[in-house]
C-alpha cells in the first residue's frame, strides 16, 4: 500500500518504527491495548508481548 502524506519521511519513520510501541495503542486502543518489551532493548532479536483488545477479537469472529 502506498499513501501520500505531507509529514516528512524522518518523522514518519520515527513514529511508525521507533515509537510504534506507544503510538499504536493510542491510535487503535480497541485493537491493541498494550505493548510490553519482554526481552532485549527493542533492537533485533528483542521479544515484545502485545495485548490485544476487544476490537481484535471481534474482527476475528
PyMOL Python script that loads the backbone (N, CA, C, O; Angstrom):
from pymol import cmd

cmd.read_pdbstr("""\
ATOM      1  N   UNK A   1       0.837  -1.157   0.000  1.00  0.00           N
ATOM      2  CA  UNK A   1       0.000   0.000   0.000  1.00  0.00           C
ATOM      3  C   UNK A   1       0.894   1.236   0.000  1.00  0.00           C
ATOM      4  O   UNK A   1       1.924   1.264   0.674  1.00  0.00           O
ATOM      5  N   UNK A   2       0.505   2.236  -0.743  1.00  0.00           N
ATOM      6  CA  UNK A   2       1.241   3.495  -0.801  1.00  0.00           C
ATOM      7  C   UNK A   2       0.310   4.625  -0.400  1.00  0.00           C
ATOM      8  O   UNK A   2      -0.820   4.715  -0.879  1.00  0.00           O
ATOM      9  N   UNK A   3       0.798   5.490   0.488  1.00  0.00           N
ATOM     10  CA  UNK A   3      -0.009   6.597   0.992  1.00  0.00           C
ATOM     11  C   UNK A   3       0.768   7.890   0.817  1.00  0.00           C
ATOM     12  O   UNK A   3       1.958   7.947   1.128  1.00  0.00           O
ATOM     13  N   UNK A   4       0.109   8.926   0.323  1.00  0.00           N
ATOM     14  CA  UNK A   4       0.728  10.234   0.187  1.00  0.00           C
ATOM     15  C   UNK A   4       0.442  11.041   1.445  1.00  0.00           C
ATOM     16  O   UNK A   4      -0.693  11.080   1.920  1.00  0.00           O
ATOM     17  N   UNK A   5       1.481  11.687   1.986  1.00  0.00           N
ATOM     18  CA  UNK A   5       1.323  12.478   3.201  1.00  0.00           C
ATOM     19  C   UNK A   5       2.236  13.695   3.157  1.00  0.00           C
ATOM     20  O   UNK A   5       3.254  13.696   2.464  1.00  0.00           O
ATOM     21  N   UNK A   6       1.866  14.723   3.895  1.00  0.00           N
ATOM     22  CA  UNK A   6       2.703  15.924   3.975  1.00  0.00           C
ATOM     23  C   UNK A   6       3.715  15.825   5.114  1.00  0.00           C
ATOM     24  O   UNK A   6       4.530  16.729   5.299  1.00  0.00           O
ATOM     25  N   UNK A   7       3.669  14.736   5.875  1.00  0.00           N
ATOM     26  CA  UNK A   7       4.580  14.535   7.000  1.00  0.00           C
ATOM     27  C   UNK A   7       5.947  14.112   6.456  1.00  0.00           C
ATOM     28  O   UNK A   7       6.022  13.230   5.600  1.00  0.00           O
ATOM     29  N   UNK A   8       7.022  14.727   6.942  1.00  0.00           N
ATOM     30  CA  UNK A   8       8.365  14.368   6.460  1.00  0.00           C
ATOM     31  C   UNK A   8       8.696  12.899   6.731  1.00  0.00           C
ATOM     32  O   UNK A   8       8.277  12.352   7.751  1.00  0.00           O
ATOM     33  N   UNK A   9       9.445  12.253   5.824  1.00  0.00           N
ATOM     34  CA  UNK A   9       9.785  10.833   5.983  1.00  0.00           C
ATOM     35  C   UNK A   9      10.460  10.502   7.315  1.00  0.00           C
ATOM     36  O   UNK A   9      10.170   9.464   7.908  1.00  0.00           O
ATOM     37  N   UNK A  10      11.347  11.360   7.787  1.00  0.00           N
ATOM     38  CA  UNK A  10      12.042  11.093   9.056  1.00  0.00           C
ATOM     39  C   UNK A  10      11.059  11.034  10.224  1.00  0.00           C
ATOM     40  O   UNK A  10      11.214  10.220  11.135  1.00  0.00           O
ATOM     41  N   UNK A  11      10.059  11.894  10.190  1.00  0.00           N
ATOM     42  CA  UNK A  11       9.048  11.895  11.262  1.00  0.00           C
ATOM     43  C   UNK A  11       8.159  10.653  11.180  1.00  0.00           C
ATOM     44  O   UNK A  11       7.798  10.085  12.210  1.00  0.00           O
ATOM     45  N   UNK A  12       7.806  10.231   9.971  1.00  0.00           N
ATOM     46  CA  UNK A  12       7.001   9.017   9.799  1.00  0.00           C
ATOM     47  C   UNK A  12       7.770   7.796  10.292  1.00  0.00           C
ATOM     48  O   UNK A  12       7.206   6.939  10.972  1.00  0.00           O
ATOM     49  N   UNK A  13       9.065   7.712   9.949  1.00  0.00           N
ATOM     50  CA  UNK A  13       9.897   6.596  10.401  1.00  0.00           C
ATOM     51  C   UNK A  13       9.952   6.565  11.923  1.00  0.00           C
ATOM     52  O   UNK A  13       9.788   5.508  12.532  1.00  0.00           O
ATOM     53  N   UNK A  14      10.181   7.712  12.530  1.00  0.00           N
ATOM     54  CA  UNK A  14      10.256   7.794  13.992  1.00  0.00           C
ATOM     55  C   UNK A  14       8.953   7.314  14.626  1.00  0.00           C
ATOM     56  O   UNK A  14       8.975   6.555  15.595  1.00  0.00           O
ATOM     57  N   UNK A  15       7.827   7.753  14.086  1.00  0.00           N
ATOM     58  CA  UNK A  15       6.529   7.388  14.652  1.00  0.00           C
ATOM     59  C   UNK A  15       6.212   5.907  14.476  1.00  0.00           C
ATOM     60  O   UNK A  15       5.827   5.240  15.437  1.00  0.00           O
ATOM     61  N   UNK A  16       6.368   5.389  13.265  1.00  0.00           N
ATOM     62  CA  UNK A  16       5.937   4.017  12.983  1.00  0.00           C
ATOM     63  C   UNK A  16       6.956   2.937  13.309  1.00  0.00           C
ATOM     64  O   UNK A  16       6.594   1.768  13.447  1.00  0.00           O
ATOM     65  N   UNK A  17       8.225   3.310  13.433  1.00  0.00           N
ATOM     66  CA  UNK A  17       9.253   2.311  13.732  1.00  0.00           C
ATOM     67  C   UNK A  17       9.792   2.476  15.145  1.00  0.00           C
ATOM     68  O   UNK A  17       9.773   1.530  15.933  1.00  0.00           O
ATOM     69  N   UNK A  18      10.264   3.655  15.464  1.00  0.00           N
ATOM     70  CA  UNK A  18      10.913   3.863  16.754  1.00  0.00           C
ATOM     71  C   UNK A  18       9.928   4.030  17.911  1.00  0.00           C
ATOM     72  O   UNK A  18      10.224   3.629  19.036  1.00  0.00           O
ATOM     73  N   UNK A  19       8.757   4.621  17.642  1.00  0.00           N
ATOM     74  CA  UNK A  19       7.786   4.882  18.705  1.00  0.00           C
ATOM     75  C   UNK A  19       6.492   4.094  18.540  1.00  0.00           C
ATOM     76  O   UNK A  19       5.470   4.446  19.130  1.00  0.00           O
ATOM     77  N   UNK A  20       6.530   3.042  17.750  1.00  0.00           N
ATOM     78  CA  UNK A  20       5.321   2.263  17.468  1.00  0.00           C
ATOM     79  C   UNK A  20       4.708   1.658  18.730  1.00  0.00           C
ATOM     80  O   UNK A  20       3.487   1.539  18.827  1.00  0.00           O
ATOM     81  N   UNK A  21       5.538   1.279  19.690  1.00  0.00           N
ATOM     82  CA  UNK A  21       5.027   0.650  20.915  1.00  0.00           C
ATOM     83  C   UNK A  21       4.097   1.571  21.697  1.00  0.00           C
ATOM     84  O   UNK A  21       3.164   1.093  22.341  1.00  0.00           O
ATOM     85  N   UNK A  22       4.329   2.865  21.654  1.00  0.00           N
ATOM     86  CA  UNK A  22       3.450   3.799  22.356  1.00  0.00           C
ATOM     87  C   UNK A  22       2.391   4.388  21.431  1.00  0.00           C
ATOM     88  O   UNK A  22       1.300   4.738  21.880  1.00  0.00           O
ATOM     89  N   UNK A  23       2.704   4.499  20.147  1.00  0.00           N
ATOM     90  CA  UNK A  23       1.781   5.107  19.197  1.00  0.00           C
ATOM     91  C   UNK A  23       0.597   4.207  18.851  1.00  0.00           C
ATOM     92  O   UNK A  23      -0.547   4.661  18.867  1.00  0.00           O
ATOM     93  N   UNK A  24       0.854   2.954  18.545  1.00  0.00           N
ATOM     94  CA  UNK A  24      -0.205   2.054  18.078  1.00  0.00           C
ATOM     95  C   UNK A  24      -1.336   1.884  19.097  1.00  0.00           C
ATOM     96  O   UNK A  24      -2.500   1.970  18.706  1.00  0.00           O
ATOM     97  N   UNK A  25      -1.054   1.648  20.382  1.00  0.00           N
ATOM     98  CA  UNK A  25      -2.164   1.550  21.339  1.00  0.00           C
ATOM     99  C   UNK A  25      -2.995   2.834  21.441  1.00  0.00           C
ATOM    100  O   UNK A  25      -4.180   2.775  21.767  1.00  0.00           O
ATOM    101  N   UNK A  26      -2.389   3.985  21.169  1.00  0.00           N
ATOM    102  CA  UNK A  26      -3.128   5.252  21.200  1.00  0.00           C
ATOM    103  C   UNK A  26      -3.991   5.422  19.955  1.00  0.00           C
ATOM    104  O   UNK A  26      -5.099   5.952  20.028  1.00  0.00           O
ATOM    105  N   UNK A  27      -3.481   4.971  18.814  1.00  0.00           N
ATOM    106  CA  UNK A  27      -4.195   5.128  17.545  1.00  0.00           C
ATOM    107  C   UNK A  27      -5.350   4.135  17.433  1.00  0.00           C
ATOM    108  O   UNK A  27      -6.434   4.498  16.976  1.00  0.00           O
ATOM    109  N   UNK A  28      -5.131   2.903  17.839  1.00  0.00           N
ATOM    110  CA  UNK A  28      -6.163   1.859  17.778  1.00  0.00           C
ATOM    111  C   UNK A  28      -6.305   1.190  19.157  1.00  0.00           C
ATOM    112  O   UNK A  28      -5.951   0.022  19.317  1.00  0.00           O
ATOM    113  N   UNK A  29      -6.822   1.930  20.149  1.00  0.00           N
ATOM    114  CA  UNK A  29      -6.878   1.392  21.515  1.00  0.00           C
ATOM    115  C   UNK A  29      -7.763   0.159  21.657  1.00  0.00           C
ATOM    116  O   UNK A  29      -7.533  -0.660  22.546  1.00  0.00           O
ATOM    117  N   UNK A  30      -8.749   0.016  20.816  1.00  0.00           N
ATOM    118  CA  UNK A  30      -9.614  -1.157  20.900  1.00  0.00           C
ATOM    119  C   UNK A  30      -8.974  -2.406  20.333  1.00  0.00           C
ATOM    120  O   UNK A  30      -9.370  -3.518  20.683  1.00  0.00           O
ATOM    121  N   UNK A  31      -7.997  -2.242  19.469  1.00  0.00           N
ATOM    122  CA  UNK A  31      -7.346  -3.381  18.831  1.00  0.00           C
ATOM    123  C   UNK A  31      -6.127  -3.855  19.611  1.00  0.00           C
ATOM    124  O   UNK A  31      -5.951  -5.054  19.825  1.00  0.00           O
ATOM    125  N   UNK A  32      -5.294  -2.926  20.032  1.00  0.00           N
ATOM    126  CA  UNK A  32      -4.097  -3.269  20.809  1.00  0.00           C
ATOM    127  C   UNK A  32      -4.096  -2.417  22.067  1.00  0.00           C
ATOM    128  O   UNK A  32      -4.044  -1.189  21.997  1.00  0.00           O
ATOM    129  N   UNK A  33      -4.153  -3.076  23.215  1.00  0.00           N
ATOM    130  CA  UNK A  33      -4.214  -2.354  24.482  1.00  0.00           C
ATOM    131  C   UNK A  33      -2.838  -1.975  25.001  1.00  0.00           C
ATOM    132  O   UNK A  33      -2.662  -0.894  25.563  1.00  0.00           O
ATOM    133  N   UNK A  34      -1.860  -2.857  24.819  1.00  0.00           N
ATOM    134  CA  UNK A  34      -0.566  -2.642  25.463  1.00  0.00           C
ATOM    135  C   UNK A  34       0.530  -3.392  24.712  1.00  0.00           C
ATOM    136  O   UNK A  34       0.307  -4.489  24.201  1.00  0.00           O
ATOM    137  N   UNK A  35       1.711  -2.790  24.650  1.00  0.00           N
ATOM    138  CA  UNK A  35       2.886  -3.448  24.084  1.00  0.00           C
ATOM    139  C   UNK A  35       3.967  -3.434  25.161  1.00  0.00           C
ATOM    140  O   UNK A  35       4.325  -2.377  25.681  1.00  0.00           O
ATOM    141  N   UNK A  36       4.481  -4.614  25.489  1.00  0.00           N
ATOM    142  CA  UNK A  36       5.474  -4.748  26.559  1.00  0.00           C
ATOM    143  C   UNK A  36       6.751  -5.374  26.002  1.00  0.00           C
ATOM    144  O   UNK A  36       6.701  -6.378  25.292  1.00  0.00           O
ATOM    145  N   UNK A  37       7.877  -4.782  26.323  1.00  0.00           N
ATOM    146  CA  UNK A  37       9.171  -5.335  25.939  1.00  0.00           C
ATOM    147  C   UNK A  37       9.539  -6.402  26.961  1.00  0.00           C
ATOM    148  O   UNK A  37       9.795  -6.091  28.124  1.00  0.00           O
ATOM    149  N   UNK A  38       9.566  -7.660  26.528  1.00  0.00           N
ATOM    150  CA  UNK A  38       9.823  -8.789  27.420  1.00  0.00           C
ATOM    151  C   UNK A  38      11.317  -9.038  27.566  1.00  0.00           C
ATOM    152  O   UNK A  38      11.810  -9.288  28.666  1.00  0.00           O
ATOM    153  N   UNK A  39      12.034  -8.968  26.445  1.00  0.00           N
ATOM    154  CA  UNK A  39      13.466  -9.265  26.464  1.00  0.00           C
ATOM    155  C   UNK A  39      14.178  -8.434  25.410  1.00  0.00           C
ATOM    156  O   UNK A  39      13.683  -8.284  24.293  1.00  0.00           O
ATOM    157  N   UNK A  40      15.325  -7.902  25.759  1.00  0.00           N
ATOM    158  CA  UNK A  40      16.122  -7.129  24.817  1.00  0.00           C
ATOM    159  C   UNK A  40      15.950  -5.634  25.009  1.00  0.00           C
ATOM    160  O   UNK A  40      15.360  -5.171  25.986  1.00  0.00           O
ATOM    161  N   UNK A  41      16.486  -4.890  24.044  1.00  0.00           N
ATOM    162  CA  UNK A  41      16.457  -3.431  24.130  1.00  0.00           C
ATOM    163  C   UNK A  41      15.601  -2.795  23.038  1.00  0.00           C
ATOM    164  O   UNK A  41      15.661  -1.583  22.829  1.00  0.00           O
ATOM    165  N   UNK A  42      14.818  -3.594  22.351  1.00  0.00           N
ATOM    166  CA  UNK A  42      13.980  -3.098  21.270  1.00  0.00           C
ATOM    167  C   UNK A  42      14.608  -3.284  19.903  1.00  0.00           C
ATOM    168  O   UNK A  42      13.965  -3.033  18.883  1.00  0.00           O
ATOM    169  N   UNK A  43      15.847  -3.718  19.873  1.00  0.00           N
ATOM    170  CA  UNK A  43      16.545  -3.939  18.609  1.00  0.00           C
ATOM    171  C   UNK A  43      16.293  -5.340  18.074  1.00  0.00           C
ATOM    172  O   UNK A  43      15.374  -6.031  18.514  1.00  0.00           O
ATOM    173  N   UNK A  44      17.109  -5.743  17.135  1.00  0.00           N
ATOM    174  CA  UNK A  44      16.999  -7.064  16.522  1.00  0.00           C
ATOM    175  C   UNK A  44      17.095  -8.142  17.592  1.00  0.00           C
ATOM    176  O   UNK A  44      17.977  -8.091  18.449  1.00  0.00           O
ATOM    177  N   UNK A  45      16.195  -9.116  17.547  1.00  0.00           N
ATOM    178  CA  UNK A  45      16.195 -10.222  18.496  1.00  0.00           C
ATOM    179  C   UNK A  45      15.385  -9.963  19.751  1.00  0.00           C
ATOM    180  O   UNK A  45      15.236 -10.859  20.581  1.00  0.00           O
ATOM    181  N   UNK A  46      14.858  -8.758  19.907  1.00  0.00           N
ATOM    182  CA  UNK A  46      14.047  -8.442  21.085  1.00  0.00           C
ATOM    183  C   UNK A  46      12.708  -9.161  21.007  1.00  0.00           C
ATOM    184  O   UNK A  46      12.233  -9.498  19.923  1.00  0.00           O
ATOM    185  N   UNK A  47      12.110  -9.390  22.164  1.00  0.00           N
ATOM    186  CA  UNK A  47      10.808 -10.050  22.239  1.00  0.00           C
ATOM    187  C   UNK A  47       9.815  -9.068  22.841  1.00  0.00           C
ATOM    188  O   UNK A  47      10.054  -8.502  23.908  1.00  0.00           O
ATOM    189  N   UNK A  48       8.689  -8.872  22.142  1.00  0.00           N
ATOM    190  CA  UNK A  48       7.645  -7.970  22.616  1.00  0.00           C
ATOM    191  C   UNK A  48       6.353  -8.748  22.804  1.00  0.00           C
ATOM    192  O   UNK A  48       6.044  -9.657  22.033  1.00  0.00           O
ATOM    193  N   UNK A  49       5.602  -8.384  23.833  1.00  0.00           N
ATOM    194  CA  UNK A  49       4.308  -9.006  24.113  1.00  0.00           C
ATOM    195  C   UNK A  49       3.217  -7.986  23.800  1.00  0.00           C
ATOM    196  O   UNK A  49       3.190  -6.904  24.386  1.00  0.00           O
ATOM    197  N   UNK A  50       2.318  -8.330  22.876  1.00  0.00           N
ATOM    198  CA  UNK A  50       1.199  -7.470  22.527  1.00  0.00           C
ATOM    199  C   UNK A  50      -0.054  -7.982  23.210  1.00  0.00           C
ATOM    200  O   UNK A  50      -0.364  -9.171  23.140  1.00  0.00           O
ATOM    201  N   UNK A  51      -0.776  -7.088  23.870  1.00  0.00           N
ATOM    202  CA  UNK A  51      -2.049  -7.430  24.494  1.00  0.00           C
ATOM    203  C   UNK A  51      -3.146  -6.872  23.599  1.00  0.00           C
ATOM    204  O   UNK A  51      -3.298  -5.657  23.469  1.00  0.00           O
ATOM    205  N   UNK A  52      -3.904  -7.767  22.986  1.00  0.00           N
ATOM    206  CA  UNK A  52      -4.954  -7.358  22.064  1.00  0.00           C
ATOM    207  C   UNK A  52      -6.221  -6.998  22.819  1.00  0.00           C
ATOM    208  O   UNK A  52      -6.493  -7.539  23.891  1.00  0.00           O
ATOM    209  N   UNK A  53      -6.998  -6.077  22.250  1.00  0.00           N
ATOM    210  CA  UNK A  53      -8.240  -5.623  22.857  1.00  0.00           C
ATOM    211  C   UNK A  53      -9.453  -6.309  22.262  1.00  0.00           C
ATOM    212  O   UNK A  53      -9.338  -7.216  21.438  1.00  0.00           O
ATOM    213  N   UNK A  54     -10.616  -5.856  22.698  1.00  0.00           N
ATOM    214  CA  UNK A  54     -11.890  -6.431  22.256  1.00  0.00           C
ATOM    215  C   UNK A  54     -12.107  -6.282  20.750  1.00  0.00           C
ATOM    216  O   UNK A  54     -12.671  -7.179  20.123  1.00  0.00           O
ATOM    217  N   UNK A  55     -11.674  -5.181  20.164  1.00  0.00           N
ATOM    218  CA  UNK A  55     -11.875  -4.968  18.726  1.00  0.00           C
ATOM    219  C   UNK A  55     -11.141  -6.021  17.906  1.00  0.00           C
ATOM    220  O   UNK A  55     -11.617  -6.422  16.844  1.00  0.00           O
ATOM    221  N   UNK A  56      -9.996  -6.469  18.386  1.00  0.00           N
ATOM    222  CA  UNK A  56      -9.244  -7.514  17.680  1.00  0.00           C
ATOM    223  C   UNK A  56     -10.012  -8.821  17.680  1.00  0.00           C
ATOM    224  O   UNK A  56     -10.050  -9.526  16.671  1.00  0.00           O
ATOM    225  N   UNK A  57     -10.616  -9.142  18.799  1.00  0.00           N
ATOM    226  CA  UNK A  57     -11.394 -10.376  18.917  1.00  0.00           C
ATOM    227  C   UNK A  57     -12.610 -10.332  18.001  1.00  0.00           C
ATOM    228  O   UNK A  57     -12.913 -11.322  17.334  1.00  0.00           O
ATOM    229  N   UNK A  58     -13.308  -9.212  17.957  1.00  0.00           N
ATOM    230  CA  UNK A  58     -14.494  -9.074  17.112  1.00  0.00           C
ATOM    231  C   UNK A  58     -14.131  -9.174  15.634  1.00  0.00           C
ATOM    232  O   UNK A  58     -14.903  -9.712  14.840  1.00  0.00           O
ATOM    233  N   UNK A  59     -12.961  -8.659  15.261  1.00  0.00           N
ATOM    234  CA  UNK A  59     -12.528  -8.716  13.864  1.00  0.00           C
ATOM    235  C   UNK A  59     -12.240 -10.148  13.434  1.00  0.00           C
ATOM    236  O   UNK A  59     -12.386 -10.483  12.258  1.00  0.00           O
ATOM    237  N   UNK A  60     -11.829 -10.998  14.379  1.00  0.00           N
ATOM    238  CA  UNK A  60     -11.515 -12.391  14.061  1.00  0.00           C
ATOM    239  C   UNK A  60     -12.770 -13.240  13.920  1.00  0.00           C
ATOM    240  O   UNK A  60     -12.761 -14.255  13.223  1.00  0.00           O
ATOM    241  N   UNK A  61     -13.835 -12.835  14.569  1.00  0.00           N
ATOM    242  CA  UNK A  61     -15.058 -13.651  14.550  1.00  0.00           C
ATOM    243  C   UNK A  61     -15.858 -13.463  13.323  1.00  0.00           C
ATOM    244  O   UNK A  61     -16.909 -14.084  13.169  1.00  0.00           O
TER     245      UNK A  61
END
""", "prot")
cmd.dss("prot")
cmd.show_as("cartoon", "prot")
cmd.util.cbc("prot")
cmd.orient("prot")
